[in-house]
Amino acid sequence: MNSPRLFQISDRIALTLWVGGMWIIGYLVAPVLFNTIAQRSLAGEVAGHMFRAMSFVGLACGTVLLLSAVLREPRIWWRRWTAWVVVAMLAITIVGQFVLQPMMAELKLLGLDAQVAAQFGRLHGIASALFGINSLLGLILVGVSAVTPGRD
């Protein structure tokens, strides 16, 4: 099997796992959890674990996608808009997992009085917006790869 074909296959697998996982967990599993588990804190804890796992899947898949772009076109990868979308998605994932999530976890430890709950709500809103942006950017990448397989 030639290298370009191998890159194309690894890219499709990584993109499918990352974007598919985000959409399934974010827009199917999490809402089902909150609609079926009466204790919202338990539903939130389970959803948080799933989002955390998905963040690490995203970091791995995004790294594969970026390395693939660099190895495939070492001199011009940075000119590809799709590479910059992957960089943006990785940055959003890093901010969500390593900045926002620890801040939210710290607030939970304080107990959710009205002031802390409001601050938690703001951070959760930011995290949700970033997740929405990431899932839409991923969907764009999926759409482009479906229309022009192997090219960006």
Secondary structure, 3 states (H helix, E strand, C coil): CCHHHHHHHHHHHHHHHHHHHHHHHHHHHHHHHHHHCCCHHHHHHHHHHHHHHHHHHHHHHHHHHHHHHHHHCCCCHHHCHHHHHHHHHHHHHHHHHHHHHHHHHHHHHHCCCHHHHHHHHHHHHHHHHHHHHHHHHHHHHHHHHHHCCCCC
